[in-house]
Amino acid sequence: MRRFTPGMAPGHEANIPRILVIPRGPKGFGFILRGAKHVSSPIDFEPTPLSPALQFFEGVDMSGMAMRAGLRPGALRHGALWK
């Protein structure tokens, strides 16, 4: 899995909410989801410009289903339906 920063991702536009449908491929979805650290309580969490979400996508497989759907490293997860 090749890793790169969001600024290096082709077609990456920051702060534009989108809904992506990522089908499961033969090797999975093709991303690594990480959680924020040092948050006192998720129940008390309020988004700010510096911390807009508790989870983010760190690694995205360059040839995986997530990249094909438009997901880029550094994207923030605001909600999801997992099937």
N, CA, C and O of each residue as an XYZ file, in Angstrom:
332
protein
N       0.851     -1.173      0.000
C       0.000      0.000      0.000
C       0.894      1.232      0.000
O       1.720      1.400      0.897
N       0.738      2.075     -0.976
C       1.504      3.322     -1.037
C       0.793      4.381     -0.207
O      -0.425      4.535     -0.297
N       1.546      5.099      0.589
C       0.964      6.161      1.414
C       1.457      7.507      0.921
O       2.616      7.651      0.529
N       0.583      8.478      0.942
C       0.965      9.829      0.567
C       0.082     10.807      1.296
O      -0.982     10.436      1.791
N       0.506     12.049      1.368
C      -0.248     13.072      2.088
C      -1.425     13.552      1.247
O      -1.398     13.409      0.024
N      -2.469     14.124      1.878
C      -3.624     14.606      1.120
C      -3.265     15.594      0.020
O      -3.911     15.603     -1.028
N      -2.250     16.428      0.235
C      -1.853     17.391     -0.787
C      -1.305     16.737     -2.041
O      -1.307     17.340     -3.114
N      -0.834     15.497     -1.907
C      -0.282     14.773     -3.043
C      -1.348     13.979     -3.791
O      -1.109     13.521     -4.908
N      -2.504     13.816     -3.191
C      -3.552     12.989     -3.794
C      -4.161     13.691     -5.003
O      -4.607     14.833     -4.889
N      -4.186     13.030     -6.157
C      -4.779     13.656     -7.342
C      -6.274     13.871     -7.171
O      -6.982     12.978     -6.706
N      -6.754     15.040     -7.539
C      -8.180     15.344     -7.462
C      -8.690     15.621     -6.065
O      -9.902     15.645     -5.850
N      -7.801     15.831     -5.109
C      -8.214     16.058     -3.721
C      -8.664     17.499     -3.524
O      -7.909     18.433     -3.794
N      -9.882     17.675     -3.057
C     -10.386     18.994     -2.699
C     -10.774     18.958     -1.228
O     -11.600     18.141     -0.823
N     -10.194     19.826     -0.441
C     -10.431     19.828      0.995
C     -11.792     20.421      1.338
O     -12.307     21.289      0.633
N     -12.359     19.935      2.433
C     -13.576     20.490      3.030
C     -14.806     20.450      2.135
O     -15.663     21.329      2.231
N     -14.910     19.459      1.277
C     -16.112     19.282      0.475
C     -16.748     17.956      0.885
O     -16.246     16.894      0.516
N     -17.859     18.000      1.652
C     -18.491     16.748      2.069
C     -19.016     15.971      0.863
O     -19.605     16.542     -0.054
N     -18.791     14.665      0.883
C     -19.280     13.805     -0.189
C     -19.741     12.483      0.405
O     -19.298     12.083      1.481
N     -20.622     11.822     -0.299
C     -21.041     10.471      0.059
C     -20.412      9.531     -0.952
O     -20.587      9.695     -2.159
N     -19.679      8.547     -0.453
C     -19.041      7.568     -1.323
C     -19.635      6.192     -1.071
O     -19.862      5.804      0.075
N     -19.883      5.470     -2.130
C     -20.288      4.070     -2.035
C     -19.065      3.256     -2.425
O     -18.606      3.317     -3.565
N     -18.540      2.492     -1.469
C     -17.330      1.710     -1.703
C     -17.692      0.232     -1.613
O     -17.893     -0.289     -0.516
N     -17.776     -0.445     -2.751
C     -18.067     -1.879     -2.701
C     -16.845     -2.645     -2.205
O     -15.710     -2.214     -2.407
N     -17.079     -3.767     -1.564
C     -15.982     -4.602     -1.085
C     -15.373     -5.340     -2.264
O     -16.078     -6.028     -3.002
N     -14.072     -5.200     -2.442
C     -13.355     -5.888     -3.510
C     -12.766     -7.196     -3.000
O     -12.959     -7.544     -1.836
N     -12.051     -7.925     -3.851
C     -11.457     -9.194     -3.436
C     -10.429     -9.035     -2.306
O     -10.177     -9.982     -1.562
N      -9.840     -7.849     -2.179
C      -8.862     -7.593     -1.117
C      -9.424     -6.664     -0.043
O      -8.659     -6.085      0.729
N     -10.727     -6.515      0.018
C     -11.349     -5.645      1.010
C     -11.735     -4.301      0.417
O     -11.908     -4.166     -0.794
N     -11.869     -3.302      1.293
C     -12.300     -1.973      0.863
C     -11.140     -1.097      0.391
O     -11.346     -0.169     -0.392
N      -9.924     -1.381      0.858
C      -8.762     -0.644      0.383
C      -8.448      0.631      1.144
O      -7.983      1.604      0.550
N      -8.696      0.644      2.463
C      -8.327      1.820      3.255
C      -8.010      1.426      4.687
O      -8.364      0.338      5.140
N      -7.332      2.332      5.397
C      -7.062      2.184      6.825
C      -7.768      3.334      7.526
O      -7.532      4.501      7.212
N      -8.635      2.999      8.477
C      -9.378      4.003      9.240
C      -8.730      4.138     10.612
O      -8.562      3.141     11.315
N      -8.368      5.339     10.996
C      -7.745      5.609     12.296
C      -8.651      6.510     13.123
O      -9.448      7.282     12.588
N      -8.510      6.393     14.440
C      -9.273      7.230     15.345
C      -8.406      8.291     15.980
O      -7.197      8.110     16.131
N      -9.016      9.391     16.350
C      -8.297     10.487     17.006
C      -7.881     10.057     18.407
O      -8.562      9.260     19.051
N      -6.766     10.586     18.865
C      -6.271     10.280     20.206
C      -6.439     11.496     21.103
O      -6.594     12.622     20.630
N      -6.405     11.248     22.397
C      -6.453     12.300     23.414
C      -7.764     13.084     23.390
O      -7.773     14.296     23.603
N      -8.841     12.402     23.136
C     -10.157     13.038     23.210
C     -10.779     12.588     24.523
O     -10.832     11.391     24.805
N     -11.248     13.535     25.326
C     -11.738     13.202     26.658
C     -12.908     12.229     26.613
O     -12.896     11.224     27.324
N     -13.901     12.501     25.807
C     -15.059     11.624     25.715
C     -15.754     11.848     24.379
O     -16.084     12.987     24.048
N     -15.985     10.783     23.598
C     -16.680     10.955     22.321
C     -18.080     11.545     22.479
O     -18.583     12.204     21.570
N     -18.706     11.310     23.626
C     -20.056     11.831     23.848
C     -20.024     13.358     23.925
O     -20.955     14.017     23.464
N     -18.956     13.930     24.507
C     -18.832     15.376     24.662
C     -18.166     16.045     23.465
O     -17.949     17.256     23.484
N     -17.841     15.285     22.432
C     -17.105     15.823     21.286
C     -17.945     16.830     20.510
O     -19.099     16.567     20.171
N     -17.343     17.997     20.233
C     -17.951     18.996     19.357
C     -16.937     19.345     18.282
O     -15.802     19.696     18.605
N     -17.316     19.257     17.003
C     -16.367     19.537     15.920
C     -15.841     20.969     15.963
O     -16.571     21.908     16.283
N     -14.563     21.114     15.636
C     -13.920     22.416     15.505
C     -13.117     22.408     14.209
O     -12.902     21.339     13.638
N     -12.667     23.562     13.728
C     -11.839     23.564     12.513
C     -10.564     22.733     12.650
O     -10.097     22.160     11.665
N      -9.991     22.659     13.860
C      -8.777     21.871     14.061
C      -9.060     20.390     14.257
O      -8.197     19.560     13.972
N     -10.236     20.045     14.732
C     -10.610     18.651     14.961
C     -12.056     18.432     14.516
O     -12.953     18.344     15.355
N     -12.291     18.343     13.194
C     -13.660     18.250     12.692
C     -14.299     16.870     12.817
O     -15.513     16.746     12.650
N     -13.515     15.827     13.106
C     -14.075     14.484     13.223
C     -13.174     13.639     14.117
O     -12.015     13.982     14.349
N     -13.719     12.530     14.616
C     -12.942     11.642     15.473
C     -12.189     10.569     14.688
O     -11.258      9.967     15.223
N     -12.563     10.319     13.450
C     -11.892      9.318     12.632
C     -11.411      9.936     11.325
O     -12.003     10.888     10.818
N     -10.320      9.375     10.785
C      -9.810      9.828      9.495
C      -9.241      8.637      8.739
O      -8.862      7.632      9.340
N      -9.184      8.756      7.424
C      -8.647      7.708      6.571
C      -7.163      7.971      6.368
O      -6.780      8.961      5.745
N      -6.323      7.074      6.899
C      -4.878      7.279      6.828
C      -4.288      6.696      5.550
O      -3.665      7.418      4.771
N      -4.472      5.427      5.331
C      -3.904      4.784      4.155
C      -4.992      4.402      3.173
O      -6.023      3.852      3.560
N      -4.765      4.689      1.918
C      -5.705      4.301      0.870
C      -4.909      3.561     -0.197
O      -3.941      4.093     -0.742
N      -5.319      2.336     -0.491
C      -4.647      1.520     -1.499
C      -4.831      2.169     -2.869
O      -5.957      2.417     -3.299
N      -3.725      2.441     -3.547
C      -3.768      3.143     -4.839
C      -4.601      2.416     -5.889
O      -5.140      3.055     -6.793
N      -4.715      1.098     -5.789
C      -5.497      0.345     -6.775
C      -6.736     -0.291     -6.148
O      -7.346     -1.183     -6.738
N      -7.106      0.170     -4.953
C      -8.230     -0.420     -4.240
C      -9.571      0.218     -4.573
O      -9.658      1.214     -5.291
N     -10.602     -0.394     -4.027
C     -11.971      0.051     -4.272
C     -12.220      1.460     -3.717
O     -12.946      2.241     -4.332
N     -11.633      1.790     -2.575
C     -11.834      3.116     -1.985
C     -11.274      4.219     -2.884
O     -11.922      5.247     -3.081
N     -10.073      4.010     -3.429
C      -9.465      5.006     -4.327
C     -10.313      5.164     -5.584
O     -10.508      6.279     -6.068
N     -10.815      4.060     -6.110
C     -11.676      4.121     -7.305
C     -12.953      4.905     -7.033
O     -13.487      5.567     -7.924
N     -13.441      4.826     -5.787
C     -14.664      5.550     -5.417
C     -14.401      7.025     -5.125
O     -15.345      7.809     -5.032
N     -13.122      7.418     -4.978
C     -12.798      8.822     -4.745
C     -12.279      9.150     -3.363
O     -12.044     10.320     -3.062
N     -12.092      8.144     -2.503
C     -11.560      8.389     -1.165
C     -10.072      8.710     -1.252
O      -9.345      8.080     -2.020
N      -9.618      9.680     -0.473
C      -8.220     10.081     -0.468
C      -7.677     10.051      0.958
O      -8.435     10.279      1.901
N      -6.382      9.776      1.142
C      -5.786      9.780      2.481
C      -6.002     11.127      3.168
O      -5.919     12.181      2.537
N      -6.277     11.075      4.456
C      -6.498     12.300      5.215
C      -7.949     12.726      5.262
O      -8.301     13.621      6.030
N      -8.805     12.104      4.453
C     -10.230     12.440      4.480
C     -10.787     12.129      5.865
O     -10.304     11.221      6.542
N     -11.783     12.865      6.277
C     -12.388     12.677      7.586
C     -13.685     11.907      7.460
O     -14.466     12.137      6.536
N     -13.917     10.988      8.396
C     -15.154     10.216      8.399
C     -16.155     10.920      9.305
O     -15.925     11.064     10.506
N     -17.264     11.356      8.722
C     -18.318     12.012      9.502
C     -19.476     11.070      9.786
O     -20.258     11.319     10.703
N     -19.598     10.022      9.037
C     -20.657      9.041      9.222
C     -20.529      7.985      8.152
O     -19.939      8.226      7.099
N     -21.081      6.812      8.418
C     -20.972      5.752      7.410
C     -22.006      4.677      7.670
O     -22.434      4.456      8.803
N     -22.391      4.027      6.614
C     -23.195      2.814      6.694
C     -22.290      1.679      6.253
O     -21.788      1.688      5.130
N     -22.078      0.708      7.116
C     -21.178     -0.411      6.794
C     -22.017     -1.623      6.434
O     -22.875     -2.046      7.209
N     -21.770     -2.180      5.256
C     -22.489     -3.390      4.824
C     -21.504     -4.441      4.407
O     -21.901     -5.536      4.010
